[in-house]
Amino acid sequence: MDSGENQVATRVALFTREQIDRLPERAREVVEYRKSGLSLNHIQGCPLDCAYCIRHTYGLWDQRVPRALMTDAQAVEELVDHRYFQPHVTPVQVFNRATDPFLPVVRPHTFAVLEHLDERELTNHVLVITRHQMKPHDIDRLNRLRHIKVTLLFTYSGIDNKDIEPYPSSVAAESLKLMSSPELRRYRTVLYWRPLVPGLNDSPQHLDQAHELAAYADATVFTGLFYRNEIAEYYKANGLPEPYEDTARRKIVPETLEARVLAVFGSATPLFRKTSCAVAYAHGLPDYNGHYGIPELCDICPLSQLEICRSAHRAPSPDQLREVARSLPEARGLVVVDINDHAAVVSGLETEQPRYYLQHALGFQVHDVRHPHRERRHGRADIGWKDGKPSG
């Protein structure tokens, strides 16, 4: 197994201009909005080889050696100058699409980005998702950050099939324990329990192990597998056990699996269905995605968090929504279809990204009429559900 542990902890090399020009178009996109934040990815490449990696969908699977598209300072400038970035508002994700932020060779860049943002006295949420080994001195360096709200999300699945996940989940488990150990720390930790896949890592033992690990984290979020066409093709080509017959644009969490997870956790351990909910709870703040408007999504949240989110819940007027959208060229065709206490329903957006911008600017759910919210589906795929209602 090439885990990346044997790499020299120096800075990554820059792509040449010719190499950049040969990259797939989406791989050249340094700043991209994803559901839980504006994603910064100026370093591409990862040797950890998780079979389900989202890099398949960006044409980057064969890029195993991390390379940089630009310097860290240039990348931060591109982030904060981006039309989607709102100081103190927009949640940010660092290196969550094409590498692991704590690979030895990437670690210096991760800290450089965090420190660049902190020096600007920004107070935005900054999410750092990793499955790699962290070190005791990482605690001290993170605690020096005084302004940005950092959350470390430790990707843990418990999958023991090395053809699917060569890098062991035990590393993330130990990193979570280490980084959660100080009583006083400026950053927060989340057990990012994913991907949950029926028949692969959902045995009673797997669920119990995750429950025990959750006791170390400030919060836990669970979710399923992104099973896109490119990932399914890779599974088939490599003879890997195919988890589902169909692919989907959203993550797959069958209702029976969710029910089993909730039964194991009960109400004593803070467990969430959405990343932003877990991050918000860990920092004692309202959910920046405004999920409070979807009651069945919040039925597992601690009462204290429900009260925080309730106090911040404000439905925008149609004029407010249009005013926020006016600055975005790709949202100028926006039509407000409906606004109720649950969400604003709109049409006319060219892509998903402006919807995330509107949602974070308003702290309120914004749904595209093309992708309606299905009751109790929580924004997940239809696979494993019956008529949008629980079957058991």
C-alpha positions in Angstrom: 0.0 0.0 0.0 1.3 3.4 -0.9 -0.2 5.5 1.8 1.8 8.6 1.2 3.6 8.2 4.6 7.0 7.8 2.8 6.7 11.1 1.0 9.2 13.8 2.1 7.3 16.6 3.9 8.2 19.4 1.5 6.0 21.6 -0.5 4.5 20.2 -3.6 5.8 21.2 -7.1 3.9 23.5 -9.3 2.3 22.2 -12.5 3.9 23.5 -15.7 1.7 25.6 -18.0 1.6 22.7 -20.4 0.5 20.3 -17.7 -2.2 22.6 -16.6 -3.5 22.9 -20.1 -3.8 19.1 -20.4 -5.9 18.8 -17.2 -9.6 18.3 -17.5 -11.5 21.6 -17.4 -13.1 21.1 -14.0 -9.7 20.1 -12.5 -8.4 23.5 -13.5 -11.2 25.2 -11.4 -9.5 26.4 -8.2 -12.6 27.7 -6.5 -15.9 25.9 -6.7 -19.1 26.0 -4.6 -20.1 22.7 -3.0 -23.0 22.2 -0.6 -21.1 22.8 2.6 -18.9 25.6 1.4 -16.8 27.3 -1.2 -14.2 24.8 -2.0 -10.5 25.7 -2.5 -8.5 23.1 -4.5 -5.3 24.5 -6.0 -3.5 21.2 -5.2 -4.5 18.1 -7.2 -3.5 14.5 -6.7 -3.7 11.9 -4.0 -2.0 8.5 -3.4 -4.6 7.1 -1.0 -6.6 5.3 -3.8 -10.0 5.2 -2.2 -12.1 3.5 -4.9 -15.1 5.7 -4.4 -13.1 9.0 -4.6 -14.8 12.0 -6.2 -11.7 12.5 -8.3 -13.1 10.0 -10.7 -15.7 12.5 -11.8 -13.1 15.2 -12.4 -10.9 13.0 -14.6 -8.2 13.1 -12.0 -8.0 9.5 -10.8 -4.6 8.9 -12.3 -3.1 12.0 -10.7 -1.6 10.3 -7.6 1.3 12.8 -6.9 0.0 16.1 -5.6 0.8 19.1 -7.7 -0.1 22.8 -7.3 -1.9 24.9 -9.9 -0.6 28.1 -8.1 1.0 29.3 -4.9 -1.0 29.3 -1.7 -1.0 33.1 -1.5 -2.4 33.3 -5.1 -5.0 30.7 -4.3 -6.2 32.5 -1.2 -6.5 35.7 -3.3 -8.6 33.9 -5.8 -10.8 32.6 -3.1 -11.5 35.9 -1.3 -11.8 37.8 -4.6 -14.3 35.3 -5.9 -17.8 36.5 -6.6 -19.3 33.8 -4.3 -17.1 34.7 -1.3 -18.7 36.8 1.4 -16.4 37.8 4.3 -17.5 36.3 7.7 -20.4 34.5 6.0 -19.3 32.0 3.3 -18.2 28.6 4.7 -14.9 27.5 3.1 -13.6 24.0 2.5 -9.8 23.4 1.9 -8.5 20.6 -0.3 -11.7 18.5 -0.1 -11.9 17.5 -3.8 -8.6 16.3 -5.1 -6.2 15.6 -2.3 -6.0 15.0 1.5 -5.0 18.2 3.3 -2.8 16.3 5.8 -0.7 14.2 3.4 2.9 15.0 4.5 3.6 16.9 1.3 0.3 18.8 1.4 0.3 19.7 5.2 2.4 22.8 4.8 0.0 24.2 2.2 -3.0 23.5 4.4 -1.5 25.5 7.3 -0.4 28.2 4.9 -3.9 28.7 3.6 -5.4 28.7 7.1 -2.9 31.2 8.3 -3.4 33.4 5.3 -7.2 33.5 6.0 -6.7 34.1 9.7 -4.3 37.0 9.1 -7.1 38.7 7.2 -9.2 38.5 10.5 -11.9 36.6 8.7 -14.4 34.7 10.9 -15.7 32.4 8.3 -16.2 28.7 9.0 -13.3 26.7 7.5 -13.8 23.0 7.1 -10.8 20.7 6.7 -11.7 17.1 5.8 -9.0 14.4 6.3 -8.4 10.7 6.8 -4.7 11.1 7.4 -2.4 10.9 10.4 -2.2 14.0 12.5 0.6 15.0 14.9 0.6 16.5 18.4 2.2 19.7 17.1 -0.8 20.2 14.8 -2.8 21.0 17.9 -0.5 23.9 18.8 -0.5 25.3 15.3 -4.3 25.2 14.9 -4.7 26.8 18.3 -2.7 29.8 17.1 -5.5 30.7 14.6 -7.5 33.4 16.3 -10.3 34.4 13.9 -11.4 31.7 11.4 -13.7 29.0 12.8 -11.8 25.8 12.0 -13.5 22.4 12.0 -11.6 19.2 11.4 -13.8 16.5 9.9 -12.2 13.0 10.2 -13.4 10.7 7.4 -14.0 7.3 8.9 -15.8 4.4 7.3 -14.6 1.2 9.0 -14.3 -0.4 5.6 -11.8 -3.2 5.8 -11.8 -4.2 2.1 -8.4 -2.9 1.0 -9.4 -3.0 -2.7 -12.0 -0.3 -1.9 -10.2 1.6 0.8 -6.5 0.8 1.0 -5.7 3.5 3.7 -7.0 2.1 7.0 -9.8 3.9 8.9 -8.0 3.3 12.1 -5.6 6.2 11.2 -8.5 8.6 11.1 -9.9 7.2 14.3 -6.6 7.8 16.1 -6.2 11.2 14.6 -9.7 12.1 15.9 -8.9 11.0 19.4 -5.6 12.9 19.4 -7.1 16.2 18.1 -10.1 16.0 20.3 -8.1 15.4 23.5 -7.3 19.0 24.6 -10.1 20.4 26.8 -9.4 23.9 25.6 -8.9 24.4 21.9 -10.0 26.9 19.3 -10.9 24.4 16.6 -13.6 21.7 16.7 -13.7 18.0 15.6 -16.3 16.1 13.8 -16.5 12.3 13.1 -17.3 12.3 9.4 -18.8 8.8 9.2 -18.8 8.0 5.5 -19.5 6.3 3.2 -22.0 4.0 4.8 -22.7 1.2 2.3 -25.0 -1.8 3.0 -23.2 -5.1 3.1 -19.8 -3.4 3.3 -19.6 -1.6 6.6 -23.0 -1.7 8.2 -22.7 -4.8 10.4 -23.7 -4.4 14.1 -20.0 -4.4 14.9 -19.3 -1.6 12.4 -22.1 0.5 13.9 -21.0 -0.1 17.4 -17.4 0.8 16.6 -18.5 4.1 15.1 -20.8 4.8 18.1 -17.8 4.3 20.5 -15.6 6.6 18.3 -18.3 9.3 18.3 -17.8 9.8 22.0 -14.4 11.6 21.2 -15.8 14.1 18.7 -17.7 17.3 19.2 -20.3 16.0 16.8 -20.9 13.2 14.3 -22.4 13.3 10.9 -23.3 10.2 8.9 -23.8 9.9 5.1 -23.7 7.5 2.3 -21.9 6.9 -1.0 -21.7 9.1 -4.0 -22.2 6.5 -6.7 -21.7 8.3 -9.9 -21.4 6.8 -13.4 -17.6 7.2 -13.4 -17.2 5.5 -10.0 -19.5 2.6 -11.1 -17.4 2.1 -14.2 -14.3 1.9 -12.1 -15.9 -0.7 -9.8 -16.9 -2.8 -12.8 -13.6 -2.5 -14.6 -11.7 -3.6 -11.4 -14.1 -6.4 -10.3 -15.1 -4.6 -7.1 -18.4 -5.5 -5.5 -21.0 -3.1 -6.9 -23.1 -1.7 -4.0 -26.1 -0.6 -6.1 -27.6 -1.4 -9.4 -28.1 2.2 -10.3 -26.1 5.5 -10.0 -27.4 8.7 -8.6 -26.5 12.5 -8.5 -27.0 12.5 -4.7 -25.6 10.4 -1.9 -27.3 7.1 -1.2 -28.5 6.3 2.3 -31.2 3.6 2.3 -34.0 4.2 4.8 -33.4 0.8 6.6 -29.7 1.7 7.1 -30.6 5.1 8.5 -33.1 3.5 10.9 -30.4 1.2 12.2 -27.9 4.0 12.7 -30.4 6.0 14.7 -31.3 3.0 16.8 -27.6 2.5 17.8 -26.9 6.1 18.6 -30.1 6.9 20.5 -30.3 10.5 21.8 -27.2 10.7 24.1 -24.6 11.3 21.3 -24.9 14.4 19.1 -25.6 12.9 15.6 -26.6 14.8 12.4 -27.6 14.0 8.9 -26.0 17.1 7.4 -22.4 18.4 7.6 -23.4 22.0 8.2 -25.6 20.9 11.1 -22.7 19.1 12.8 -20.3 22.0 12.2 -22.8 24.5 13.6 -23.5 22.4 16.7 -19.8 22.0 17.4 -19.3 25.8 17.4 -22.6 26.6 19.2 -24.0 28.5 16.2 -27.1 28.3 14.0 -26.8 26.1 10.9 -25.5 28.2 8.1 -27.6 26.2 5.6 -30.8 27.0 7.4 -32.0 23.4 7.7 -34.2 24.3 10.6 -37.0 24.8 8.0 -37.1 21.1 7.3 -38.5 19.7 10.6 -38.0 16.0 9.8 -34.4 16.7 9.1 -33.9 18.1 12.6 -35.8 15.5 14.6 -32.5 14.0 15.8 -30.9 17.3 16.8 -30.2 18.2 20.5 -32.8 20.4 21.9 -30.2 23.1 22.7 -29.2 23.2 19.0 -32.8 23.4 17.9 -33.3 26.5 20.0 -30.2 28.2 18.6 -31.4 27.5 15.0 -35.0 28.5 15.7 -33.9 31.9 17.0 -32.0 32.5 13.8 -34.6 31.2 11.4 -36.0 34.0 9.2 -37.8 33.6 5.9 -36.6 36.2 3.3 -39.0 38.2 1.3 -39.1 37.8 -2.5 -37.5 41.2 -2.8 -34.6 40.2 -0.4 -34.0 37.0 -2.4 -33.9 38.9 -5.7 -31.6 41.5 -4.3 -29.1 38.9 -3.1 -29.2 37.2 -6.5 -28.8 40.4 -8.5 -25.0 40.4 -8.2 -24.6 37.0 -9.8 -24.8 36.9 -13.6 -25.8 33.2 -13.5 -28.8 34.1 -11.2 -30.2 37.0 -13.0 -32.9 34.8 -14.5 -34.1 33.8 -11.1 -37.8 33.4 -10.5 -39.2 33.1 -7.0 -41.7 30.3 -7.2 -42.6 30.2 -3.5 -41.4 31.1 -0.1 -42.7 29.4 3.0 -41.4 28.7 6.5 -39.5 25.7 5.2 -37.7 27.0 2.1 -37.6 29.4 -0.8 -38.3 27.6 -4.1 -36.8 29.2 -7.2 -36.2 28.6 -10.9 -34.0 30.1 -13.5 -30.6 29.4 -12.0 -28.0 28.2 -14.5 -26.2 25.8 -12.1 -26.3 24.6 -8.5 -23.6 26.9 -7.4 -25.6 30.2 -7.1 -28.2 28.3 -5.1 -25.5 27.6 -2.4 -24.5 31.3 -2.5 -28.1 32.4 -1.9 -28.6 29.8 0.9 -25.5 30.9 2.8 -26.2 34.6 2.3 -29.7 34.2 3.7 -29.1 31.4 6.2 -32.2 29.9 4.8 -33.0 26.8 2.6 -33.2 27.6 -1.1 -34.5 24.8 -3.4 -34.4 24.6 -7.1 -37.8 23.6 -8.6 -35.9 21.2 -10.9 -34.8 19.2 -7.8 -37.7 19.3 -5.4 -37.2 18.3 -1.7 -38.7 14.9 -1.0 -40.1 14.5 2.4 -37.8 12.5 4.8 -35.3 12.0 2.0 -33.0 14.7 3.3 -31.6 15.6 -0.1 -30.4 12.1 -0.7 -30.9 9.8 -3.7 -34.2 7.9 -4.2 -32.4 4.5 -4.1 -33.4 2.5 -1.1 -36.6 4.5 -0.3 -40.3 3.8 -1.0 -42.5 6.6 -2.3 -40.4 9.2 -0.3 -41.9 7.8 2.9 -40.3 5.5 5.5 -41.4 1.9 4.9 -40.9 0.5 8.4 
